[in-house]
Amino acid sequence: PLLVRSHLGLFAITTVGIIKNAEALIERYFEETKTQFMAMSSGKVNSTELVAALINTKPTLVEGIRYAQDMIQGSATIMVLTDRGITVARDKFGRLPVLIGRSSDGHCVSFESFVYHKLGYDDFYELGPQEIVEVTAERVRTLSPAAQKMRLCAFLWTYYGYPNSNYQGVNVEVMRYRNGRIMARNEKAAGVMPEVDFVAGVPDSGLPHGIGYANESGVDFARPFIKYTPTWSRSFMPTNQKVRNQVAKMKQIPVPELIKDKRLLLIDDSIVRGTQLRETVDFLYASGAKEVHMRSACPPIMYSCKYLNFSRGNSDMELIARRVIQELEGDEGQKHLDEYADATTERGKRLLKCICDKLGFDSLGFQSLDGVLEAIGLNPECLCTYCWNGRE
């Protein structure tokens, strides 16, 4: 959080999201105010400081927050602490959740409900998109009403949401079990389920997808390698790709008795760039695996997220699906992304085969978008699926 003093008073502010038009906003701010920002070592301006500056151009905190969210291309969930209490604003289209817990001691605010459950708080209220509320120990008061249009990130359930959490009433772990079952059900129906000795999930977020798949398929679930996490951060967090790969590699501890001469079907939460997954496959073959089949718990990722900051990438061409499409058809292929994302089309089959060959799998399959939406169980119009189909 940053501590800010302005005509609105003294307040602390923290934000989550991504500002795609930050440079344009900064230049506009310079033109209108002739002031300055404190630059970080990279020369960039801290996103939270930029949000605070936008808020401070308006006469009230609520007007400032609404103005900042209207000006930002991307998303911004904003929390402000004043001497009166907490003012929190969910991002304009509700791409991330904001939840309020209540106990006999007062109220709290979090993105993840399990956090305050451990502290003795019960679920009390979930903000709607763009809603602004003021939270004190005694009450929760709406300062600006929720908008109707919501686009909650569907990737929360498949990958980066915490297993204990509920979003719009749908638990993450339960959704992942259901998602795995749907994948196995569909592969059975299509006659493409391979004969294997074990089904496994790539730790950690792939595990429940794998459990669901194993339960539906009737194949034993196993953990052929364990992820050692106490001394390593989540592997998507480092900014350097080599460091990300090293972190992922150092976490993997094999169980040789469950790998040697075994046919394995692994389920990962997603396949983004493919670099870490290739190392996982090489590691399994080096440990004596007979076959390695791979399934992704979501469709091919075709677009870098422009609304949240959980995926560090500078270009869509960093995504393995887009790189392979470029190799197959050049620029012409980029016009047919919907076909490539559909494994039942000729282009979709070519994409599967090429990625499969590149990463060294014995077979490869992606969950369909319809399958993911079925597993979540909410109205698809309320969900953001931009990274899969480019629809905003």
Stockholm file with secondary structure:
# STOCKHOLM 1.0

chainA/1-392         PLLVRSHLGLFAITTVGIIKNAEALIERYFEETKTQFMAMSSGKVNSTELVAALINTKPTLVEGIRYAQDMIQGSATIMVLTDRGITVARDKFGRLPVLIGRSSDGHCVSFESFVYHKLGYDDFYELGPQEIVEVTAERVRTLSPAAQKMRLCAFLWTYYGYPNSNYQGVNVEVMRYRNGRIMARNEKAAGVMPEVDFVAGVPDSGLPHGIGYANESGVDFARPFIKYTPTWSRSFMPTNQKVRNQVAKMKQIPVPELIKDKRLLLIDDSIVRGTQLRETVDFLYASGAKEVHMRSACPPIMYSCKYLNFSRGNSDMELIARRVIQELEGDEGQKHLDEYADATTERGKRLLKCICDKLGFDSLGFQSLDGVLEAIGLNPECLCTYCWNGRE
#=GR chainA/1-392 SS CEEEEETTEEEEEEEEEEETTHHHHHHHHHHHHCCCCCBCTTSCBCHHHHHHHHHTTSSSHHHHHHHHHHHCSEEEEEEEEETTEEEEECCTTCCSCCEEEEETTEEEEESCHHHHHTTTCEEEEECCTTCEEEECSSCEEEEECCCSCCCEETHIIIIISCTTCEETTEEHHHHHHHHHHHHHHHHHHHTCCCCCSEEEECTTTTHHHHHHHHHHHTCCBCCSEEECCTTCCCTTCSSSHHHHHHHHHHHEEECGGGTTTCEEEEEESCCSSSHHHHHHHHHHHHTTCSEEEEEESSCCCCSCCSSCSSSCCSCGGGSHHHHHHHHHHGGGGGGGHHHHHCTTSHHHHHHHHHHHHHHTCSEEEECCHHHHHHHHCSCGGGEECHHHHCCC
#=GC SS_cons         CEEEEETTEEEEEEEEEEETTHHHHHHHHHHHHCCCCCBCTTSCBCHHHHHHHHHTTSSSHHHHHHHHHHHCSEEEEEEEEETTEEEEECCTTCCSCCEEEEETTEEEEESCHHHHHTTTCEEEEECCTTCEEEECSSCEEEEECCCSCCCEETHIIIIISCTTCEETTEEHHHHHHHHHHHHHHHHHHHTCCCCCSEEEECTTTTHHHHHHHHHHHTCCBCCSEEECCTTCCCTTCSSSHHHHHHHHHHHEEECGGGTTTCEEEEEESCCSSSHHHHHHHHHHHHTTCSEEEEEESSCCCCSCCSSCSSSCCSCGGGSHHHHHHHHHHGGGGGGGHHHHHCTTSHHHHHHHHHHHHHHTCSEEEECCHHHHHHHHCSCGGGEECHHHHCCC
//
